[in-house]
């Protein structure tokens, strides 16, 4: 977990995480796939998640590709719904 918490790439789950919101993540990518797994230490407790986006229509390794953005959006919903309590 300490190694995952030092992850420098923050394109998916931790994309726009608040500075006080600790995350521990590991991302992965293939041409048509983006994946991010990890733990978000939310106010209500830790939330473990694994999110994969497959069959992306365009190969795009930029930080703002549709897969990374969707992963962040889904992670945000999980944290808002599960982590606020």
C-alpha atoms as one frame of an Amber mdcrd trajectory, in Angstrom:
protein
   0.000   0.000   0.000   2.884   2.369   0.698   4.236   1.784  -2.810   0.802
   2.336  -4.358   0.358   5.525  -2.327   3.512   6.928  -3.954   2.108   6.456
  -7.462   2.982   9.488  -9.586   0.491   8.876 -12.428  -2.841  10.342 -11.390
  -4.805  10.078 -14.633  -7.661   7.842 -13.437  -9.010   7.271  -9.920  -6.877
  10.010  -8.342  -7.247  12.432 -11.273  -8.680  15.372  -9.346  -8.471  14.012
  -5.812  -8.309  16.663  -3.152  -4.904  17.081  -1.544  -6.243  15.827   1.792
  -7.793  12.718   0.176  -5.186   9.947   0.290  -5.168   7.450  -2.569  -3.171
   4.309  -3.361  -3.529   3.276  -7.020  -1.974   1.396  -9.940  -2.947   2.064
 -13.537  -2.545  -0.010 -16.672  -3.127   0.450 -20.387  -3.298  -1.321 -23.710
  -4.182   0.318 -27.020  -7.957  -0.012 -26.503  -8.051  -0.441 -22.720  -7.440
   1.669 -19.628  -7.555   0.299 -16.102  -6.985   1.663 -12.620  -7.228  -0.140
  -9.290  -6.750   1.203  -5.834  -8.013   2.478  -2.541  -9.406   5.923  -1.806
  -9.244   6.843   1.867 -12.501   8.766   2.116 -14.099  10.425   5.140 -16.354
   7.425   5.755 -13.556   4.876   5.401 -11.441   3.284   2.691 -13.054   2.424
  -0.636 -11.402  -0.239  -2.797 -12.164  -0.103  -6.502 -11.054  -1.638  -9.786
 -12.286   0.074 -12.947 -11.527  -0.998 -16.518 -12.630   0.677 -19.741 -12.308
  -1.583 -22.784 -12.957  -1.282 -26.524 -11.868   2.346 -26.734 -12.389   3.384
 -30.364  -9.167   5.425 -30.694  -5.676   4.622 -29.410  -4.801   7.580 -27.213
  -2.157   7.469 -24.497  -2.640  11.089 -23.445  -3.709  11.739 -19.834  -7.047
  13.092 -21.064  -8.153  10.090 -23.120 -11.775   9.019 -22.762 -10.890   5.936
 -20.713  -9.024   7.856 -18.025 -11.738  10.492 -17.842 -14.456   7.841 -17.483
 -12.464   6.051 -14.768 -12.194   9.328 -12.845 -15.925  10.037 -13.265 -16.875
   6.566 -11.994 -14.429   6.820  -9.075 -15.912  10.206  -8.161 -19.419   8.708
  -8.006 -18.175   5.850  -5.806 -16.438   8.217  -3.395 -19.403  10.589  -3.233
 -21.908   7.791  -2.623 -19.867   5.480  -0.389 -17.308   7.684   1.285 -19.280
  10.567   2.710 -20.700   8.689   5.691
